[in-house]
Amino acid sequence: MYRLLTFALRIRVTLLYIALAVAGTVALGRIGPHDRWHVLHAASTNLHNLGDGHLATLVTSVFLTEGRVNWLWLAAVALLFAVAEWISGWRRFLVTFSAGHIGATALVAVGLLIGIHNDWLADSLAMAVDVGVSYAAAAVAGSMIRYLPMPWCAGWVALWIGVVTISGVTDPTFTAVGHAIALSIGFGLGALYRRVDASTLSHRTIDGTSTEWVQPSPQLSTL
């Protein structure tokens, strides 16, 4: 029982997210298509909602899924999040999750605003449904480069760049751009975490060495 509680505490953010995501998915499945459409549009981080100041959508959107629920996808996300949080700790995991979701959403919104304003993109995109956790998942996946040795790290980077590229080619929408941005945010944070951890380790080593040097010997202490 103690080990189970310890395990649950180490992935507390993941468990909370999965519980709320499943609850949101089940709740959406219990209402009709018309009401579901209204809920998704109200919770979407589209340009219309963000422009009207509905910043709460940055939170609500991450727990909902558009269209038919893919439980296998949700299970894969849960596994990715659990491993990432277990290795990195809940604070770093939450920072990565939030930076990927909010950062990619904000940059995509800016791109849509510029594109629509200059008539490069259709006005209807301002009302598009944009919900889900894929931006956060891409960022978390990218940040894992911090915890992989070099041969595996290069393969991991190539894998996710390939996934995002194929996704963008097969489904060239603004969400594909968002996934690329979120993955880049994750890579950047992973590199930052590596640098911070290396600096911390270096300082501890120097401090330990300095402590050893300043310890007076018994002979000197008698002088």
Secondary structure, 3 states (H helix, E strand, C coil): CHHHHHHHHHCHHHHHHHHHHHHHHHHHHCCCHHHHHHHHHHHCCCHHHHHCCCCCHHHHHHHCCCCCCCHHHHHHHHHHHHHHHHHHCHHHHHHHHHHHHHHHHHHHHHHHHHHHHCCCCCHHHHHCCCCCCHHHHHHHHHHHHHHCCHHHHHHHHHHHHHHHHHHHHHCCCHHHHHHHHHHHHHHHHHHHHHHHHHHHHHHHHHHHHHHHHHCCCHHHHCC
